[in-house]
Amino acid sequence: MSANVWGYLPDSGYRAGTVLVGYSVEAIDGSIGKVDKHSDEVDSAHLVVGTGPWILGRRVVLPAGTVTGIDQEEEKVYVGRTRQEIKDAPAFESGEHEGSADYFHQVGAYFGGFPRV
């Protein structure tokens, strides 16, 4: 289990202040959508990803610790999780979950339980 899934890995390629909104998101086994929102706050950095047609209209929060690489030129974010792991993650509802400590705890517990790739 990760000590802090809410921080970027040192070798992820993330640089403070980088705006990731609009970047494509790639899981280990394929594309999952695009970054709708991004937060780089200390101890709560995360991406909100719109899954588009893959999981119709669903959004998920991916803690920054799941990011394994960022390609600035291609505007892609790579995450060390499979499409199925992301599909099974707790869904994100803007009005209900934004700023909810309980929801973010649930997401952290879910993603913290997977080994890093």
VMD Tcl script that builds the backbone (N, CA, C; Angstrom):
set m [mol new atoms 351]
animate dup $m
set s [atomselect $m all]
$s set {name element resname resid chain x y z} {
  {N N MET 1 A 0.843 -1.186 0.000}
  {CA C MET 1 A 0.000 0.000 0.000}
  {C C MET 1 A 0.883 1.242 0.000}
  {N N SER 2 A 0.447 2.230 -0.713}
  {CA C SER 2 A 1.194 3.472 -0.842}
  {C C SER 2 A 1.051 4.322 0.414}
  {N N ALA 3 A 2.129 5.021 0.770}
  {CA C ALA 3 A 2.070 5.918 1.915}
  {C C ALA 3 A 1.151 7.100 1.624}
  {N N ASN 4 A 1.198 7.608 0.402}
  {CA C ASN 4 A 0.359 8.744 0.040}
  {C C ASN 4 A 0.017 8.680 -1.447}
  {N N VAL 5 A -1.169 8.204 -1.768}
  {CA C VAL 5 A -1.597 8.132 -3.168}
  {C C VAL 5 A -1.960 9.505 -3.705}
  {N N TRP 6 A -1.992 10.510 -2.847}
  {CA C TRP 6 A -2.428 11.853 -3.231}
  {C C TRP 6 A -1.276 12.769 -3.634}
  {N N GLY 7 A -0.117 12.211 -3.898}
  {CA C GLY 7 A 1.021 13.000 -4.369}
  {C C GLY 7 A 1.629 12.357 -5.605}
  {N N TYR 8 A 2.168 13.175 -6.510}
  {CA C TYR 8 A 2.777 12.654 -7.726}
  {C C TYR 8 A 4.067 11.916 -7.395}
  {N N LEU 9 A 4.318 10.827 -8.100}
  {CA C LEU 9 A 5.574 10.103 -7.971}
  {C C LEU 9 A 6.688 10.986 -8.525}
  {N N PRO 10 A 7.866 10.945 -7.910}
  {CA C PRO 10 A 8.959 11.819 -8.365}
  {C C PRO 10 A 9.322 11.629 -9.835}
  {N N ASP 11 A 9.158 10.425 -10.363}
  {CA C ASP 11 A 9.535 10.160 -11.751}
  {C C ASP 11 A 8.351 10.194 -12.723}
  {N N SER 12 A 7.215 10.786 -12.306}
  {CA C SER 12 A 6.024 10.826 -13.160}
  {C C SER 12 A 6.137 11.859 -14.282}
  {N N GLY 13 A 7.035 12.804 -14.129}
  {CA C GLY 13 A 7.164 13.861 -15.132}
  {C C GLY 13 A 6.285 15.066 -14.847}
  {N N TYR 14 A 5.567 15.037 -13.732}
  {CA C TYR 14 A 4.714 16.174 -13.389}
  {C C TYR 14 A 5.558 17.319 -12.862}
  {N N ARG 15 A 5.258 18.525 -13.362}
  {CA C ARG 15 A 5.900 19.732 -12.865}
  {C C ARG 15 A 4.829 20.634 -12.281}
  {N N ALA 16 A 5.063 21.151 -11.092}
  {CA C ALA 16 A 4.091 22.022 -10.426}
  {C C ALA 16 A 3.652 23.136 -11.364}
  {N N GLY 17 A 2.345 23.369 -11.385}
  {CA C GLY 17 A 1.791 24.415 -12.216}
  {C C GLY 17 A 1.359 23.953 -13.600}
  {N N THR 18 A 1.688 22.710 -13.970}
  {CA C THR 18 A 1.276 22.188 -15.274}
  {C C THR 18 A -0.237 22.002 -15.276}
  {N N VAL 19 A -0.888 22.502 -16.308}
  {CA C VAL 19 A -2.335 22.351 -16.449}
  {C C VAL 19 A -2.597 21.106 -17.293}
  {N N LEU 20 A -3.257 20.115 -16.689}
  {CA C LEU 20 A -3.496 18.837 -17.358}
  {C C LEU 20 A -4.901 18.713 -17.943}
  {N N VAL 21 A -5.755 19.707 -17.732}
  {CA C VAL 21 A -7.128 19.661 -18.246}
  {C C VAL 21 A -7.077 19.508 -19.770}
  {N N GLY 22 A -7.843 18.543 -20.274}
  {CA C GLY 22 A -7.890 18.266 -21.702}
  {C C GLY 22 A -6.938 17.175 -22.157}
  {N N TYR 23 A -5.986 16.790 -21.303}
  {CA C TYR 23 A -5.057 15.722 -21.669}
  {C C TYR 23 A -5.817 14.398 -21.745}
  {N N SER 24 A -5.411 13.537 -22.679}
  {CA C SER 24 A -5.938 12.176 -22.757}
  {C C SER 24 A -5.341 11.367 -21.621}
  {N N VAL 25 A -6.105 10.386 -21.139}
  {CA C VAL 25 A -5.629 9.537 -20.044}
  {C C VAL 25 A -5.555 8.103 -20.544}
  {N N GLU 26 A -4.380 7.487 -20.355}
  {CA C GLU 26 A -4.124 6.128 -20.811}
  {C C GLU 26 A -3.877 5.215 -19.619}
  {N N ALA 27 A -4.689 4.172 -19.523}
  {CA C ALA 27 A -4.469 3.128 -18.522}
  {C C ALA 27 A -3.420 2.161 -19.074}
  {N N ILE 28 A -3.052 1.170 -18.293}
  {CA C ILE 28 A -2.076 0.178 -18.734}
  {C C ILE 28 A -2.528 -0.489 -20.027}
  {N N ASP 29 A -3.839 -0.708 -20.167}
  {CA C ASP 29 A -4.367 -1.479 -21.289}
  {C C ASP 29 A -5.260 -0.677 -22.241}
  {N N GLY 30 A -5.107 0.636 -22.263}
  {CA C GLY 30 A -5.847 1.424 -23.239}
  {C C GLY 30 A -6.341 2.750 -22.709}
  {N N SER 31 A -6.943 3.511 -23.602}
  {CA C SER 31 A -7.440 4.847 -23.292}
  {C C SER 31 A -8.670 4.782 -22.387}
  {N N ILE 32 A -8.772 5.756 -21.463}
  {CA C ILE 32 A -9.954 5.798 -20.581}
  {C C ILE 32 A -10.724 7.104 -20.661}
  {N N GLY 33 A -10.156 8.136 -21.271}
  {CA C GLY 33 A -10.882 9.396 -21.361}
  {C C GLY 33 A -9.966 10.592 -21.326}
  {N N LYS 34 A -10.516 11.716 -20.827}
  {CA C LYS 34 A -9.769 12.974 -20.771}
  {C C LYS 34 A -9.897 13.606 -19.387}
  {N N VAL 35 A -8.890 14.381 -19.035}
  {CA C VAL 35 A -8.890 15.089 -17.760}
  {C C VAL 35 A -9.890 16.240 -17.841}
  {N N ASP 36 A -10.906 16.211 -16.953}
  {CA C ASP 36 A -11.895 17.291 -16.863}
  {C C ASP 36 A -11.443 18.364 -15.876}
  {N N LYS 37 A -10.856 17.917 -14.779}
  {CA C LYS 37 A -10.371 18.821 -13.726}
  {C C LYS 37 A -9.072 18.270 -13.190}
  {N N HIS 38 A -8.303 19.169 -12.597}
  {CA C HIS 38 A -7.011 18.777 -12.042}
  {C C HIS 38 A -6.728 19.612 -10.803}
  {N N SER 39 A -6.255 18.942 -9.771}
  {CA C SER 39 A -5.836 19.654 -8.566}
  {C C SER 39 A -4.434 19.195 -8.214}
  {N N ASP 40 A -3.560 20.138 -7.896}
  {CA C ASP 40 A -2.217 19.741 -7.464}
  {C C ASP 40 A -1.936 20.179 -6.027}
  {N N GLU 41 A -3.005 20.282 -5.245}
  {CA C GLU 41 A -2.851 20.636 -3.841}
  {C C GLU 41 A -2.059 19.556 -3.108}
  {N N VAL 42 A -1.196 19.977 -2.205}
  {CA C VAL 42 A -0.386 19.042 -1.427}
  {C C VAL 42 A -1.302 18.096 -0.651}
  {N N ASP 43 A -1.002 16.817 -0.721}
  {CA C ASP 43 A -1.731 15.743 -0.033}
  {C C ASP 43 A -3.158 15.530 -0.527}
  {N N SER 44 A -3.529 16.154 -1.646}
  {CA C SER 44 A -4.839 15.865 -2.229}
  {C C SER 44 A -4.825 16.048 -3.747}
  {N N ALA 45 A -3.640 15.947 -4.351}
  {CA C ALA 45 A -3.520 16.109 -5.802}
  {C C ALA 45 A -4.247 14.960 -6.501}
  {N N HIS 46 A -5.024 15.326 -7.526}
  {CA C HIS 46 A -5.809 14.311 -8.231}
  {C C HIS 46 A -6.272 14.816 -9.592}
  {N N LEU 47 A -6.779 13.886 -10.384}
  {CA C LEU 47 A -7.386 14.189 -11.672}
  {C C LEU 47 A -8.838 13.747 -11.618}
  {N N VAL 48 A -9.728 14.525 -12.215}
  {CA C VAL 48 A -11.100 14.081 -12.443}
  {C C VAL 48 A -11.144 13.759 -13.930}
  {N N VAL 49 A -11.453 12.499 -14.247}
  {CA C VAL 49 A -11.415 12.031 -15.626}
  {C C VAL 49 A -12.819 11.719 -16.118}
  {N N GLY 50 A -13.165 12.318 -17.243}
  {CA C GLY 50 A -14.417 11.995 -17.922}
  {C C GLY 50 A -14.150 10.815 -18.831}
  {N N THR 51 A -14.872 9.723 -18.618}
  {CA C THR 51 A -14.602 8.497 -19.366}
  {C C THR 51 A -15.248 8.473 -20.746}
  {N N GLY 52 A -16.052 9.480 -21.059}
  {CA C GLY 52 A -16.651 9.560 -22.389}
  {C C GLY 52 A -17.486 8.343 -22.723}
  {N N PRO 53 A -17.435 7.892 -23.982}
  {CA C PRO 53 A -18.286 6.778 -24.401}
  {C C PRO 53 A -17.873 5.424 -23.819}
  {N N TRP 54 A -16.636 5.333 -23.318}
  {CA C TRP 54 A -16.162 4.056 -22.781}
  {C C TRP 54 A -17.047 3.605 -21.619}
  {N N ILE 55 A -17.307 4.471 -20.658}
  {CA C ILE 55 A -18.290 4.220 -19.594}
  {C C ILE 55 A -19.197 5.441 -19.650}
  {N N LEU 56 A -20.194 5.386 -20.444}
  {CA C LEU 56 A -21.042 6.509 -20.815}
  {C C LEU 56 A -21.309 7.504 -19.681}
  {N N GLY 57 A -20.784 8.707 -19.862}
  {CA C GLY 57 A -21.074 9.808 -18.956}
  {C C GLY 57 A -20.519 9.687 -17.551}
  {N N ARG 58 A -19.646 8.762 -17.293}
  {CA C ARG 58 A -19.125 8.558 -15.939}
  {C C ARG 58 A -17.833 9.347 -15.754}
  {N N ARG 59 A -17.632 9.808 -14.530}
  {CA C ARG 59 A -16.395 10.483 -14.159}
  {C C ARG 59 A -15.798 9.776 -12.952}
  {N N VAL 60 A -14.471 9.737 -12.907}
  {CA C VAL 60 A -13.777 9.122 -11.782}
  {C C VAL 60 A -12.653 10.041 -11.325}
  {N N VAL 61 A -12.307 9.921 -10.054}
  {CA C VAL 61 A -11.166 10.641 -9.501}
  {C C VAL 61 A -9.993 9.674 -9.455}
  {N N LEU 62 A -8.871 10.106 -10.003}
  {CA C LEU 62 A -7.640 9.329 -9.936}
  {C C LEU 62 A -6.633 10.104 -9.104}
  {N N PRO 63 A -6.225 9.545 -7.963}
  {CA C PRO 63 A -5.207 10.217 -7.155}
  {C C PRO 63 A -3.916 10.393 -7.956}
  {N N ALA 64 A -3.179 11.455 -7.683}
  {CA C ALA 64 A -1.945 11.754 -8.406}
  {C C ALA 64 A -0.943 10.603 -8.331}
  {N N GLY 65 A -0.981 9.828 -7.275}
  {CA C GLY 65 A -0.058 8.703 -7.123}
  {C C GLY 65 A -0.273 7.589 -8.120}
  {N N THR 66 A -1.391 7.607 -8.853}
  {CA C THR 66 A -1.617 6.597 -9.892}
  {C C THR 66 A -0.963 6.996 -11.209}
  {N N VAL 67 A -0.525 8.250 -11.315}
  {CA C VAL 67 A 0.091 8.754 -12.548}
  {C C VAL 67 A 1.526 8.235 -12.637}
  {N N THR 68 A 1.808 7.534 -13.734}
  {CA C THR 68 A 3.151 6.986 -13.938}
  {C C THR 68 A 3.968 7.786 -14.932}
  {N N GLY 69 A 3.301 8.614 -15.736}
  {CA C GLY 69 A 4.017 9.422 -16.705}
  {C C GLY 69 A 3.129 10.476 -17.324}
  {N N ILE 70 A 3.755 11.552 -17.766}
  {CA C ILE 70 A 3.050 12.637 -18.438}
  {C C ILE 70 A 3.852 13.005 -19.674}
  {N N ASP 71 A 3.191 12.976 -20.820}
  {CA C ASP 71 A 3.820 13.366 -22.085}
  {C C ASP 71 A 3.253 14.732 -22.463}
  {N N GLN 72 A 4.036 15.774 -22.234}
  {CA C GLN 72 A 3.602 17.148 -22.497}
  {C C GLN 72 A 3.345 17.370 -23.991}
  {N N GLU 73 A 4.200 16.806 -24.840}
  {CA C GLU 73 A 4.059 16.993 -26.285}
  {C C GLU 73 A 2.781 16.360 -26.820}
  {N N GLU 74 A 2.509 15.135 -26.399}
  {CA C GLU 74 A 1.329 14.395 -26.857}
  {C C GLU 74 A 0.077 14.744 -26.055}
  {N N GLU 75 A 0.264 15.491 -24.954}
  {CA C GLU 75 A -0.813 15.823 -24.021}
  {C C GLU 75 A -1.536 14.562 -23.533}
  {N N LYS 76 A -0.725 13.640 -22.977}
  {CA C LYS 76 A -1.244 12.387 -22.435}
  {C C LYS 76 A -0.743 12.176 -21.019}
  {N N VAL 77 A -1.642 11.628 -20.210}
  {CA C VAL 77 A -1.311 11.235 -18.845}
  {C C VAL 77 A -1.418 9.720 -18.802}
  {N N TYR 78 A -0.390 9.058 -18.292}
  {CA C TYR 78 A -0.385 7.605 -18.170}
  {C C TYR 78 A -0.594 7.222 -16.713}
  {N N VAL 79 A -1.492 6.281 -16.480}
  {CA C VAL 79 A -1.753 5.822 -15.111}
  {C C VAL 79 A -1.453 4.332 -15.014}
  {N N GLY 80 A -0.962 3.931 -13.863}
  {CA C GLY 80 A -0.562 2.551 -13.630}
  {C C GLY 80 A -1.700 1.680 -13.133}
  {N N ARG 81 A -2.824 1.771 -13.775}
  {CA C ARG 81 A -3.999 0.964 -13.426}
  {C C ARG 81 A -4.625 0.449 -14.712}
  {N N THR 82 A -5.359 -0.633 -14.612}
  {CA C THR 82 A -6.049 -1.165 -15.786}
  {C C THR 82 A -7.383 -0.451 -15.975}
  {N N ARG 83 A -7.941 -0.627 -17.152}
  {CA C ARG 83 A -9.264 -0.056 -17.430}
  {C C ARG 83 A -10.294 -0.619 -16.460}
  {N N GLN 84 A -10.206 -1.902 -16.151}
  {CA C GLN 84 A -11.175 -2.513 -15.242}
  {C C GLN 84 A -11.053 -1.924 -13.833}
  {N N GLU 85 A -9.834 -1.723 -13.355}
  {CA C GLU 85 A -9.639 -1.122 -12.030}
  {C C GLU 85 A -10.256 0.275 -11.991}
  {N N ILE 86 A -10.094 1.025 -13.061}
  {CA C ILE 86 A -10.654 2.372 -13.114}
  {C C ILE 86 A -12.179 2.311 -13.228}
  {N N LYS 87 A -12.682 1.378 -14.020}
  {CA C LYS 87 A -14.131 1.209 -14.163}
  {C C LYS 87 A -14.777 0.870 -12.822}
  {N N ASP 88 A -14.086 0.079 -11.999}
  {CA C ASP 88 A -14.608 -0.349 -10.696}
  {C C ASP 88 A -14.420 0.693 -9.591}
  {N N ALA 89 A -13.719 1.787 -9.888}
  {CA C ALA 89 A -13.472 2.836 -8.890}
  {C C ALA 89 A -14.776 3.554 -8.543}
  {N N PRO 90 A -14.826 4.153 -7.354}
  {CA C PRO 90 A -16.027 4.918 -6.978}
  {C C PRO 90 A -16.302 6.033 -7.982}
  {N N ALA 91 A -17.537 6.131 -8.448}
  {CA C ALA 91 A -17.924 7.175 -9.400}
  {C C ALA 91 A -17.869 8.542 -8.720}
  {N N PHE 92 A -17.594 9.563 -9.519}
  {CA C PHE 92 A -17.522 10.932 -9.017}
  {C C PHE 92 A -18.732 11.722 -9.492}
  {N N GLU 93 A -19.453 12.296 -8.563}
  {CA C GLU 93 A -20.588 13.177 -8.858}
  {C C GLU 93 A -20.225 14.560 -8.325}
  {N N SER 94 A -20.120 15.546 -9.228}
  {CA C SER 94 A -19.647 16.885 -8.854}
  {C C SER 94 A -20.343 17.462 -7.629}
  {N N GLY 95 A -21.647 17.578 -7.659}
  {CA C GLY 95 A -22.373 18.198 -6.563}
  {C C GLY 95 A -22.280 17.434 -5.260}
  {N N GLU 96 A -22.241 16.121 -5.362}
  {CA C GLU 96 A -22.269 15.267 -4.176}
  {C C GLU 96 A -20.892 15.026 -3.568}
  {N N HIS 97 A -19.854 14.905 -4.410}
  {CA C HIS 97 A -18.548 14.469 -3.927}
  {C C HIS 97 A -17.469 15.540 -3.888}
  {N N GLU 98 A -17.669 16.641 -4.568}
  {CA C GLU 98 A -16.648 17.677 -4.595}
  {C C GLU 98 A -16.382 18.192 -3.179}
  {N N GLY 99 A -15.150 18.066 -2.744}
  {CA C GLY 99 A -14.771 18.510 -1.411}
  {C C GLY 99 A -15.186 17.576 -0.285}
  {N N SER 100 A -15.734 16.408 -0.603}
  {CA C SER 100 A -16.186 15.463 0.421}
  {C C SER 100 A -15.023 14.617 0.937}
  {N N ALA 101 A -14.673 14.813 2.200}
  {CA C ALA 101 A -13.588 14.040 2.806}
  {C C ALA 101 A -13.895 12.551 2.788}
  {N N ASP 102 A -15.147 12.182 3.024}
  {CA C ASP 102 A -15.533 10.767 3.006}
  {C C ASP 102 A -15.311 10.150 1.639}
  {N N TYR 103 A -15.726 10.855 0.587}
  {CA C TYR 103 A -15.548 10.342 -0.770}
  {C C TYR 103 A -14.064 10.183 -1.083}
  {N N PHE 104 A -13.249 11.198 -0.785}
  {CA C PHE 104 A -11.823 11.118 -1.083}
  {C C PHE 104 A -11.136 10.039 -0.250}
  {N N HIS 105 A -11.602 9.801 0.956}
  {CA C HIS 105 A -11.073 8.695 1.760}
  {C C HIS 105 A -11.382 7.358 1.073}
  {N N GLN 106 A -12.601 7.227 0.569}
  {CA C GLN 106 A -13.015 6.006 -0.132}
  {C C GLN 106 A -12.147 5.792 -1.384}
  {N N VAL 107 A -11.921 6.835 -2.155}
  {CA C VAL 107 A -11.086 6.739 -3.353}
  {C C VAL 107 A -9.651 6.384 -2.971}
  {N N GLY 108 A -9.119 7.033 -1.944}
  {CA C GLY 108 A -7.755 6.745 -1.498}
  {C C GLY 108 A -7.597 5.313 -1.036}
  {N N ALA 109 A -8.574 4.813 -0.311}
  {CA C ALA 109 A -8.530 3.412 0.148}
  {C C ALA 109 A -8.593 2.472 -1.041}
  {N N TYR 110 A -9.432 2.781 -2.021}
  {CA C TYR 110 A -9.572 1.930 -3.205}
  {C C TYR 110 A -8.257 1.879 -3.987}
  {N N PHE 111 A -7.697 3.017 -4.322}
  {CA C PHE 111 A -6.488 3.030 -5.133}
  {C C PHE 111 A -5.232 2.719 -4.326}
  {N N GLY 112 A -5.238 2.965 -3.042}
  {CA C GLY 112 A -4.088 2.646 -2.221}
  {C C GLY 112 A -3.875 1.160 -2.054}
  {N N GLY 113 A -4.914 0.384 -2.320}
  {CA C GLY 113 A -4.833 -1.071 -2.158}
  {C C GLY 113 A -4.188 -1.789 -3.312}
  {N N PHE 114 A -3.918 -1.087 -4.426}
  {CA C PHE 114 A -3.299 -1.737 -5.577}
  {C C PHE 114 A -1.798 -1.465 -5.564}
  {N N PRO 115 A -0.983 -2.451 -5.924}
  {CA C PRO 115 A 0.457 -2.215 -5.993}
  {C C PRO 115 A 0.792 -1.296 -7.150}
  {N N ARG 116 A 1.825 -0.504 -6.996}
  {CA C ARG 116 A 2.285 0.401 -8.057}
  {C C ARG 116 A 2.875 -0.412 -9.193}
  {N N VAL 117 A 2.731 0.131 -10.387}
  {CA C VAL 117 A 3.286 -0.524 -11.587}
  {C C VAL 117 A 4.614 0.102 -11.922}
}
mol reanalyze $m
mol bondsrecalc $m
mol representation Tube
mol addrep $m
